[in-house]
Amino acid sequence: MKKLSTDLIHSLLNTPKNTLRLARYLTAALPSLRLKRAAIAVSSLERKRGLGAAIALTATLSITSIPEATAKNYSIDHLKLYAHSRILDYKEFQCFNKIITKESRWNYRAKNGSHFGLGQMRSQHYRDLDPYRQIDATLRYITVRYQTSCKAWAFHQVRNYY
């Protein structure tokens, strides 16, 4: 039996109408959960089927209600706040902001030839990082190479790279 992936479920249930249809189908089996144990011998089998339907319904509805992590979930303001939390000095943050704005306009999926991400690094590993880890990696690079963001920005203004 093939395992259902989240992407497959999202594609099958791409509309609230389809989700509601599936929920109705799965809840049709739930009344058997209310059967009393002393009823008939088949009731335990029916309760097991109903329990399976209840679990399937819960899983399906919980998966479809979870928003997918996409680029639009990473707002530029949140990324800037995160960077500012790492760079406490306002002047240094402004220099870092200028570098990232010039390099990628805060687009963590930016690509320019063999350079990727917010800081336009030449690393496949950097490209696969989420934007918050890209900020951390860019700050580490700047600290090791230039000591401060403002020194990196001054270098960038002269050479058009950092």
ZITAWO-V279010 format. One record per residue. N is the residue number from 1. RES is the residue in three letters. PHI is phi in degrees with one decimal (NA if undefined). OMEGA is omega in radians with two decimals (999 if undefined). Layout:
n->N res->RES phi->PHI omega->OMEGA
n->N res->RES phi->PHI omega->OMEGA
//
This chain:
n->1 res->MET phi->NA omega->-3.10
n->2 res->LYS phi->-80.1 omega->-3.12
n->3 res->LYS phi->-78.8 omega->3.12
n->4 res->LEU phi->-77.6 omega->3.07
n->5 res->SER phi->-94.0 omega->3.12
n->6 res->THR phi->-61.8 omega->3.14
n->7 res->ASP phi->-61.8 omega->3.13
n->8 res->LEU phi->-64.1 omega->3.13
n->9 res->ILE phi->-62.3 omega->3.11
n->10 res->HIS phi->-62.7 omega->3.14
n->11 res->SER phi->-71.0 omega->3.10
n->12 res->LEU phi->-71.1 omega->-3.08
n->13 res->LEU phi->-109.3 omega->-3.05
n->14 res->ASN phi->-74.3 omega->3.11
n->15 res->THR phi->-131.0 omega->3.08
n->16 res->PRO phi->-59.4 omega->-3.14
n->17 res->LYS phi->-63.9 omega->3.11
n->18 res->ASN phi->-65.4 omega->3.11
n->19 res->THR phi->-62.3 omega->3.12
n->20 res->LEU phi->-63.4 omega->3.11
n->21 res->ARG phi->-60.9 omega->3.12
n->22 res->LEU phi->-66.2 omega->3.13
n->23 res->ALA phi->-61.6 omega->3.10
n->24 res->ARG phi->-62.8 omega->-3.14
n->25 res->TYR phi->-61.7 omega->-3.10
n->26 res->LEU phi->-71.3 omega->-3.13
n->27 res->THR phi->-75.5 omega->3.10
n->28 res->ALA phi->-63.1 omega->-3.13
n->29 res->ALA phi->-85.9 omega->-3.06
n->30 res->LEU phi->-70.1 omega->-3.14
n->31 res->PRO phi->-56.6 omega->-3.14
n->32 res->SER phi->-67.2 omega->3.08
n->33 res->LEU phi->-67.5 omega->-3.10
n->34 res->ARG phi->-82.0 omega->-3.13
n->35 res->LEU phi->-62.6 omega->3.12
n->36 res->LYS phi->-81.0 omega->-3.13
n->37 res->ARG phi->-61.8 omega->-3.06
n->38 res->ALA phi->-80.7 omega->-3.07
n->39 res->ALA phi->-62.1 omega->-3.12
n->40 res->ILE phi->-114.1 omega->-3.08
n->41 res->ALA phi->-62.8 omega->-3.09
n->42 res->VAL phi->-77.5 omega->-3.02
n->43 res->SER phi->-60.5 omega->-3.14
n->44 res->SER phi->-65.6 omega->3.08
n->45 res->LEU phi->-65.2 omega->3.12
n->46 res->GLU phi->-65.5 omega->3.10
n->47 res->ARG phi->-63.4 omega->3.12
n->48 res->LYS phi->-64.1 omega->3.08
n->49 res->ARG phi->-62.0 omega->3.14
n->50 res->GLY phi->-64.6 omega->3.10
n->51 res->LEU phi->-63.7 omega->3.09
n->52 res->GLY phi->-60.5 omega->3.11
n->53 res->ALA phi->-65.3 omega->3.12
n->54 res->ALA phi->-63.9 omega->3.12
n->55 res->ILE phi->-65.1 omega->3.12
n->56 res->ALA phi->-61.9 omega->3.13
n->57 res->LEU phi->-63.3 omega->3.14
n->58 res->THR phi->-60.5 omega->-3.14
n->59 res->ALA phi->-63.0 omega->-3.11
n->60 res->THR phi->-63.6 omega->-3.11
n->61 res->LEU phi->-67.8 omega->3.13
n->62 res->SER phi->-72.1 omega->3.12
n->63 res->ILE phi->-68.5 omega->-3.09
n->64 res->THR phi->-74.6 omega->-3.14
n->65 res->SER phi->-90.2 omega->3.12
n->66 res->ILE phi->-84.4 omega->3.13
n->67 res->PRO phi->-69.9 omega->3.11
n->68 res->GLU phi->-76.6 omega->3.09
n->69 res->ALA phi->-78.8 omega->3.14
n->70 res->THR phi->-129.5 omega->-3.12
n->71 res->ALA phi->-59.0 omega->-3.10
n->72 res->LYS phi->-70.2 omega->3.08
n->73 res->ASN phi->-77.3 omega->3.10
n->74 res->TYR phi->-99.7 omega->-3.13
n->75 res->SER phi->-78.4 omega->3.14
n->76 res->ILE phi->-61.0 omega->3.13
n->77 res->ASP phi->-61.4 omega->3.11
n->78 res->HIS phi->-66.5 omega->3.11
n->79 res->LEU phi->-64.9 omega->3.11
n->80 res->LYS phi->-65.9 omega->3.09
n->81 res->LEU phi->-62.1 omega->3.12
n->82 res->TYR phi->-62.9 omega->3.13
n->83 res->ALA phi->-62.0 omega->-3.14
n->84 res->HIS phi->-66.2 omega->3.09
n->85 res->SER phi->-68.2 omega->3.10
n->86 res->ARG phi->-87.4 omega->3.14
n->87 res->ILE phi->-117.0 omega->-3.03
n->88 res->LEU phi->-75.5 omega->-3.14
n->89 res->ASP phi->-75.3 omega->-3.05
n->90 res->TYR phi->-62.8 omega->-3.13
n->91 res->LYS phi->-63.2 omega->3.11
n->92 res->GLU phi->-65.0 omega->3.09
n->93 res->PHE phi->-63.2 omega->3.13
n->94 res->GLN phi->-61.1 omega->3.09
n->95 res->CYS phi->-64.6 omega->3.10
n->96 res->PHE phi->-62.0 omega->3.12
n->97 res->ASN phi->-59.2 omega->3.12
n->98 res->LYS phi->-63.8 omega->3.13
n->99 res->ILE phi->-62.8 omega->-3.08
n->100 res->ILE phi->-66.5 omega->3.11
n->101 res->THR phi->-63.1 omega->3.14
n->102 res->LYS phi->-67.3 omega->-3.07
n->103 res->GLU phi->-76.5 omega->-2.99
n->104 res->SER phi->-140.7 omega->-3.05
n->105 res->ARG phi->54.1 omega->3.12
n->106 res->TRP phi->62.3 omega->3.06
n->107 res->ASN phi->-95.7 omega->-3.07
n->108 res->TYR phi->-71.6 omega->3.08
n->109 res->ARG phi->-102.7 omega->-3.12
n->110 res->ALA phi->-60.8 omega->3.13
n->111 res->LYS phi->-139.9 omega->3.08
n->112 res->ASN phi->-138.9 omega->-3.07
n->113 res->GLY phi->65.7 omega->-3.14
n->114 res->SER phi->-99.1 omega->-3.12
n->115 res->HIS phi->-108.1 omega->-3.01
n->116 res->PHE phi->-130.4 omega->2.88
n->117 res->GLY phi->77.2 omega->-3.09
n->118 res->LEU phi->-58.6 omega->-3.09
n->119 res->GLY phi->-93.5 omega->-3.14
n->120 res->GLN phi->51.3 omega->3.11
n->121 res->MET phi->-88.3 omega->-3.14
n->122 res->ARG phi->-96.9 omega->-3.10
n->123 res->SER phi->-142.8 omega->3.06
n->124 res->GLN phi->-64.6 omega->3.11
n->125 res->HIS phi->-62.4 omega->-3.14
n->126 res->TYR phi->-61.5 omega->-3.12
n->127 res->ARG phi->-61.2 omega->-3.08
n->128 res->ASP phi->-85.2 omega->3.14
n->129 res->LEU phi->-76.5 omega->3.01
n->130 res->ASP phi->-73.9 omega->-3.03
n->131 res->PRO phi->-59.5 omega->3.14
n->132 res->TYR phi->-68.5 omega->3.09
n->133 res->ARG phi->-70.8 omega->3.06
n->134 res->GLN phi->-63.9 omega->3.09
n->135 res->ILE phi->-62.2 omega->3.13
n->136 res->ASP phi->-59.5 omega->-3.12
n->137 res->ALA phi->-65.3 omega->3.13
n->138 res->THR phi->-65.5 omega->3.11
n->139 res->LEU phi->-63.6 omega->3.08
n->140 res->ARG phi->-61.6 omega->3.13
n->141 res->TYR phi->-60.1 omega->-3.12
n->142 res->ILE phi->-63.1 omega->-3.13
n->143 res->THR phi->-63.5 omega->-3.13
n->144 res->VAL phi->-68.6 omega->-3.03
n->145 res->ARG phi->-85.3 omega->-3.01
n->146 res->TYR phi->-120.7 omega->-3.07
n->147 res->GLN phi->75.7 omega->-3.13
n->148 res->THR phi->-136.3 omega->3.11
n->149 res->SER phi->-67.8 omega->-3.13
n->150 res->CYS phi->-69.2 omega->3.05
n->151 res->LYS phi->-67.0 omega->3.10
n->152 res->ALA phi->-65.4 omega->3.13
n->153 res->TRP phi->-66.6 omega->3.10
n->154 res->ALA phi->-61.6 omega->3.08
n->155 res->PHE phi->-62.6 omega->-3.14
n->156 res->HIS phi->-61.2 omega->-3.12
n->157 res->GLN phi->-65.7 omega->3.14
n->158 res->VAL phi->-79.2 omega->-3.00
n->159 res->ARG phi->-103.7 omega->-3.10
n->160 res->ASN phi->66.5 omega->2.95
n->161 res->TYR phi->-155.5 omega->3.10
n->162 res->TYR phi->-133.3 omega->999
//
